[in-house]
Amino acid sequence: MGLPNHIHRCAFEYLTLGYYKFTESLFKHTHIAFGFKNRKVIVIGKNSYAESSALQRYAARKIGKSECKYNHAEVDAINKCNGHLDELLVIRVNNQSKLLNSKPCPICTELLQEFNVKRVWYSNLQGGISR
C-alpha cells in the first residue's frame, strides 16, 4: 500500500518548499506533527524543550515516565485541536533537512490511541514515510 496523496503531498511540500524554516530550533533535530481531519491539515504541532502542557504531563504520568514533561510534537498537535483529528503525520528532520526516525514514543502512542487517531504516519531512517 502506497502513501495516500494527502500524506505524500504534505511531506513533499514540507521538505521541498522549506516549511522547516518556520520551525527553526537551537537543537539538532526537530519533530513536526501535521494533524489531519478529512484529509486536510488542520493543525501543526512541534516539539519543545521549554514548554510543558497538562496533556503531556498527564500522558507521561500515565505510562510511568513523569520525567518526560516537555511537549512532543504529537501531543502539541492533539492539544491545539482538542484531539479532533483523523490522521497524524510526524516528521523528524536534522539541520540538513534529512528525514530521521519519528515513530511515536510510548507516551504519544498512548495519547493517539486515547484520542482515537485512526492512522499515524512517520518518517523513517530510510528517508521515507511509514505507517
N, C-alpha and C positions, 0 to 999 in steps of 0.2 A: 504494500500500500504506500503510495507516494504522499507527499505533503499536500494538504488542502491548499487551494490557491491563496486564500486569505492569509494563511500562516507563511507560505513561501514569500508572498508579496511583502508582508510586514518585515520579515527577516532580511530580505534583499534590500528594501528601502533603508532600513536601519543601518545596515553595513555599508551600502554603497553611496547613499546620499549624505552620510555624515551626521545622522541623528545622534551619534555618540558624543558629538561636541556639546550637546545640551546636558550631558551627564558627566562632565569632566570631574575628575576626582584627584585628590592628592595621593591616592593609593594606587597600587599597581593594577588591580583588577576591578572591574565594575560589573555588577549584575543589574539587569533591567528586566522588568516583567511587564509584558503587554497583556492587559485583560480584555477579553472579547465578550461581547453579547450579540447574539445573532450575526456572527461573522464580522463584526465591526469593532475596531479598537475603541474602548470606552474609557480606559484608564492606563496610565503608565506608572509603575512603581519602581523604586530603585533602592538599593541597599544603602545603609548609613552606618557609619562608625561613631556617630554622635547622638543620633535620635533614637528614642525608645518609645514604643506605643504600648498601651494597655493590652492590645491584642497580641503583640509579640511576647510580652511578659507572661500572659495567660498561657499561650501555646507552649512556651519554653518550660513553664512550671508543670504543665500537664504531662509532659513526657520526661520530667526529671532533669531538665537542663536549664535551671534558673539562671545560670551564668550567661546564657545566650540571650542577652536582653536587647541588643541593638537590632534595629529593623532590617529584616531581609526583604529583598525586592518583592517576593511573592506576598509577604504579609503587608507591605506598604500598598500594593495594588488592591488586595482584598479590603483593607481598611478604608482606602479612598472611595470605594464604590459600595461600601456596606455589604460586600460579599455577593453582589448581583452580577456574576459573570458565568459564562458557559465554559470558556476555554482560557488557558493561560499559555503564553509563550515566554520562556525565560531564557535570556541570552547573557552570556558572560564573555566579556572581551578584555584583552590586555591593552596596553597603551599603543600597540601597533595594529589594533582592530582585529586581532586574530581571535577566532572563536575558541573558547575553552569550555570545559565541562560545567554545566549549570543544573545538573539533575537536582531537584529539590531535596533538601535535607529532611530528616525525620520530623522536625518541628513544622516545616512548611507542608510536608505531606499530610500530617495530621490535620492542619487547618484546611487544606484543599479538600480533603475528604469531608470534614465537618461542614464546609460551605457548599458541598455537592458540585464542585467544579468537575465537569464531565471529562474533559480532555486537557492534558498538560503536555506541552512540547518544550524541549530544552536543547540548547546547544551541546555538542559533544566534542570530545578530543580529536575526532577525525575531521573537524571543520564542517560538520553537518548538523542537522536537527533530528532529534529522536523523540519518541513518544513513550 
